[in-house]
Amino acid sequence: MIGGIFFICRLFPLILCLLPVILYLPLLVWASANLCSQFYLSAQCRDKKKEGILLTFDDGPHPEITPTVLKILEKYDQKAIFFCIGKNIEKYPEILRKIKQGGHQIGNHSYTHSHFFALFRTRKVIRELQKTNALIQEITGEENKLFRPPHGVTNPNIGRAVNALKMRVIGWSIRTFDTSSSPPKILKKMKKAQAGDIILLHDTQSNTPSILEQYFFEKNNTQKQKKN
């Protein structure tokens, strides 16, 4: 009994030393997974001007879905930001031009969108961003400074790369989980949006056009009813 107490007393200073690390680790994990934590980098997660709801689309351009999304946005006179993957830009440069011609903004969503992006060293992150920025400039004729990290993950390496290239990071205030949720659930989240909100969608999901069409249709009807 006495020996056990003595052993615990000897371990106590070590426990005290490790306690801050144990408590700090969950914070680091949370900050890494939460783009809008502002922990590793500065990210805009709401439209400060609050002039309206900002739609953003990740992972394109897609050869079929992106053009359909563009037609719906034009139909309802809406503008958006498309965060494009470099390797998809290489495959479909004409669609990137259509995005630009439609008056929309284009952002960098890395070159590969690798599942291991968060494990890349700073130099590799910089190369990914530079390669995609070069493609955007070559096709649109304009320099790009907008960036959204793949999977919304951040860490010190990504933060250093962003600062080195002076990129402007755009997050979101409403994540629809449209890659896994049902259309009714996605629409429910979109309808909660208020002026200043930034909505995250993907122009690679087959149901995105129909959800977008229904969202605008119902929104317009609601606005007409209020006027009447």
N, C-alpha and C positions, 0 to 999 in steps of 0.2 A: 504493500500500500504506500509506504513512505517512498519506496523507489519509484513508484509510478508518479507520484506528485513531483518528485525531484526531476524526473524526465520531462514532465509537462512544463515545469518552471524553466528548464533549460531551453525548451522549444519556444517559449513565449516571446523572447526578443525576435526570433526568426519570423514568427507569425505576425508580429507588429510590423516588421519590415515588408512582408509580402502583402499585408492588408491593403495598402494603397493601390498596388498593382491589381489585386483581385477586384477591387471596387472600380478601378479605372478601365479595366478591360471591356466590360459591357458597354461603357460609354463609347469606346472606340469602335466597337462593332456596330452599335446603333448609328453613330455618325457616318460610318462608311456606307451603310445601307440607306441612309436618309440624305438624299441630295440637298434638301433644303435645310439641313442642320447648320449650314454655314461654318462647319467645323474645319474642313480641309481647304475649302475654297468658297468664294462668294458666288452665290447663285440667285438669279432673279426667279422667284416662284409665284409672283403676282404681277399684274400690270399696274404699275404705280399710278398711271394716269386714270385708271378705272373708266376708260372710255367705252368699254364693252367686254365681251368674253373672247379670249384669245384661244383659237383652236390650234393645236400642234399635232403633227403626224410624224411618227418615227419609222425607221427601217426601210423606207423606199429608196429609190423609186421602183415601183412594181409595174410590169408591162401592161397589166389589165386593170388593176384596182386603182392605181394612182390617176390615170386619165379619167376614170369614172368619177372619182372624188373631185377632180378639178372641174368637171362639168357641173356637178352639184353645187360646188362653191360659187361658180359663175352664175348659175341659175338664181341663187339667193343673194348674190352680190356680197359675198363674204371673202375675207382674206385670212390666210393662215401661214404658219411657219412649217416647213418640211425639213426635218432633220434626216439627212440622207447618208447612207452607207457608201463609202468610196467604191467598193467593188461592184455595187449595184449601179452607181453612176457610170462606171466604165462600160457596163453591159447595155445601159439604156440612156445614153446621153441626150437623145432627142426628147425624152420625157422630162429631164431636168430643164431643158430649154422651155418646154411647155409650162412648167411650174413658174419659171421666171417671167415668161410672157403673160401669164395670168395675173401678174402683179403680186405674187406671193414672195415671202422671204425664204431663203434657203439656209440651213445650218448644217454643221459638221456632226456626224454621229459615229465617227471613227472610220477607218478604212475596212477593217475585217468584222467588226462587231463580235469579236471573239468572246467566248464564255470565260476565257482566262484573262480578259482585259485588265481586270483589277490586280493581276499578278505581274503585269508588264513593268519593266523598269522605266524610269523617266525618259530615257533616250528613245526607247521603243514607242512610248506613248506619243512623244513629240513627232517621230517619223510618221506614225499613223495619221496624226492631225495634219501635218504638213502635206502629206500625199493627197489627202482628201481635199484640203484647201486648194491645192494646185489644180485638181480636177475641176472644182467648182469655178475657179477663176478662168480656167482655159475654156470652159463651155459657156459660162454666162458673161465673161468679161469683167466681172466684179470681184473684188477681194472679199473674202468671208472672214467674219470674226465671231460668229455664233457657234456655240458648241453645246451638245448634250451628251454626257457620258453614257456608254452602253449600260443598260440595266439600271441606270441612275446611281451607279456605285462610285464612290469617291475614296481617295486615300492620299497620303502625302505625295506619292509619285505623280498621280494625276493632277494634283494641285500645283505641283512645281511645273509640270508641262503646260498647264493652262496659263500660269503666270508668265512663263518664258515666252509664250507666243501671244500673250495679251489677248486671250480669247474671252468672250463674254458668255458665261454659262447661263442657260435658260432651263429652269426646272418646271414644276407644275404645282398647282394647288388642288387639282382634282385628277386623281389617277383612276381611270375607268376599268382597268384590268380587262380590257377588251380582247386580250389574247386567251383568256380563260373563262370569262363570265358570259352569261346568257344575254341576248339583246335587251330583254326587259330590265335587267339589273344595270346594264350599261346606260340605257336611256334614263333610268331613275337617277343615276349619279350625274349625268349631264344636265338634267333639268334642275338640279340643285345649284347650278352655277349662277353666280352673281357678277355684276360688273367688276372687272379686275381679276377674275379667276382665269387661270391658264389650264386648259383641259388637255390631257395626254391621250392620244389615240394612235392607231397604227394603220398606215395605208398599205398593209400587207395582209389584212384579214378580209376574208371573202364577204363578211357581213357588214363591214364598215360602210359601204355606200348606202345600203338600205337603212341602217341605223341613222346615218347622217341625214338622209332624206326625211325620215320620220321626225327627227329632232327639229329640223328647220320648219317642216310643215306644221307641227304642233305649236312651235314657238310663234310662228306668224299668225296662226289662228288665235292664240292667246292675246297677242298684241292688238289684233283687230277687234276682239271682244272688249278689251279695255277701252279702246277708243270709242266704241259704240255705247 
